[in-house]
Amino acid sequence: MSLSTQTGFDFHKVDSILEANSYEKSKLIAILQQVQEEFRYLPLDVLTYIGTKIEGLSPATVYGVATFYAQFSLEPKGKFEIKVCDGTACHVRGSMPVLNAIKARLNLKDGCFTTDDGLFSVETVSCLGACGLAPVVVINGKVYPQMTSDAIKIVIDTIINEEKEA
């Protein structure tokens, strides 16, 4: 039985990423970024695998790097990553009702950040640097300014409908 069938991950893709980066430990962050792009998060089995494949690294070191940087996630992310700003300006202008509307529309319970179908992930961030547009929501890099609870439901419904048609 191959490693990929034991854990459910395609380690051939990981091997391709490692090979493209010449198995260099100095390229670990780039490798982790590429793996996260492929899987939408960094599976623990994959971190261990990388730690055994790059000379001079251990799985613990790879895990340490993955948990040190906020850009990396050890939890699965949805196809659409929703970031709700909760910086001071956004908070004062109503970001929490927008966040609550998102959670309600996506049926996310407390402690859950990704929908069961893997379509959406939701997180709050400290600041998106767009205070004049508050409250701000970013979905896969697209900025939605001056968001309201009603408006975000329309945005989410539009995405869901486009996904159904695709």
C-alpha positions, 0 to 999 in steps of 0.5 A: 500500500502506498503512502498516499492511499494510507493517509488519503493525500497524494504525495506525488504532488508533494514530491513534485513540489519538493523536486521543483524546489530542489529539496532545499531546506532554505526553500521551506516556506515556499514549499509550504506555501505551494503545498497549502495552495494545493491542499488548501491547508497543511495536513500534519501527515504532509508536514511529517513527510516533508520533514523526512524528505528534506535533508537537515530538517526534521518533522518537528522543525517543519511543524514549527515553521508551519505554526509560527507563520500566520499565513499557514493553516493546519485546518482545511480551508474552503474554496472561498476564504472569507476574511472579515475585518474586526479592526477598530474602524470595522468593528465600530461600523458593524463588522460583528453583525456582518460576521454573524450574518455570514455564520448564520447563512453558512450554518456555521456553529461555534468553533467551526470555521469551514462549511461541511461541503468545503466551499467556504471558510470564515475568519476574522482578521485584525486589520485589512488596511481599508479603514475608510471602507469599513466594514470590509470583507475580503473573499479570495482577495476581492474586497467588499467595502461597506458591507452590511448583513443583508449585502453579505448574504447576497454576495454569498448567495451569488457565489453559491449560485455560480458554483452550482452553475459551474 
